[in-house]
Amino acid sequence: MRKLAALGCLATVVVLGGCTSAPSRPAPAPSAGPSAIGSSTFYVEPDAPAVRQARAWQAQGRTADAAALRRIAEEPNAVWFADAVPGYQNRVRRLIMAAGAAGRTAVLVPYWVPQRDCGGHSGGGAPDAGAYRAWIAELAAAVRGRPAIVVLEPDAVPHVLDGCVTGPAAQERLTLLREAITAFKQGEGVRVYLDAGHPGWIKDVDRVASALADAGVHDADGFSLNVSNFETTADNITYGTAISDRLGGKPFVIDTSRNGNGPAPVDERDDEGHWCNPPGRALGPAPTEDTGVPRVDAYLWVKRPGESDGACLPDAPPAGQWWPEYALGLATN
């Protein structure tokens, strides 16, 4: 059964959020001291799809729907970089400059590793390791010396663990992730969180921790959980703390953008419905660094609420495309 979420980030932009659940047991303090993010406020895109949609609905007299959608539009956005379309370097620079001018911290998600999503709804990625290295070098240079949070390559490590990427390709992927962390960490102000999946996917936390270590997590600021997924904040805290225990107290961040109602029930006939645009889901609380939970650096909305997970339903657009009706459901549930 498939345990990953369709990341749906091909539109280059997603978002950040939060929750306040406590772990089932107290987590010890990180061995290397706290890892606080540099800014107390994340950057809010002024012209994101939810912003434009809310304006359009307001103009059309759909005032209640516009008000609901502003629950998404007014929250900070994580911006996804999922291609090498000419000018992507300028897109990164504009994001970083705009965030700096606003006195806020940009959150970005590099998502172009070779064999991305193993050919799933968000399949694609760089054609080879050389192209990826050059691409990462450009991204890292564009953010160097400025405050930024990088959530690195969602699902890349878990796909090694679930057997989707194997052999030399798996080793190459872990090497590319180590190199990417090194590239982003060359300048001050950039914090990097290597993605580790979610508690409903790879259950063996020893394997997760070992793979993260092989991918260079000890040189990063921590790891990320629940990107584009729906697992509860409490379950992510328990899972993340167990992984952190095996990594010397490494901190982590959690994507709570769509986990307000937790995950959908698993349909044994169609596991895809558990993670691909499931109905009845809800927004999580707003993004915050003030989690009150040891080792949890922030709750973020890494996935933009309202972007499709994939064309898995008759009316669902392809992965990454804005879907107003689904966004409205998240905002009103």
Helices and strands as residue ranges (DSSP letters): H 49-59, H 63-73, E 78-81, H 88-101, E 106-110, G 117-119, H 129-143, E 148-152, H 156-161, H 167-184, E 190-195, H 205-214, G 217-219, E 222-225, H 233-245, E 252-255, H 272-275, E 296-300, H 324-332
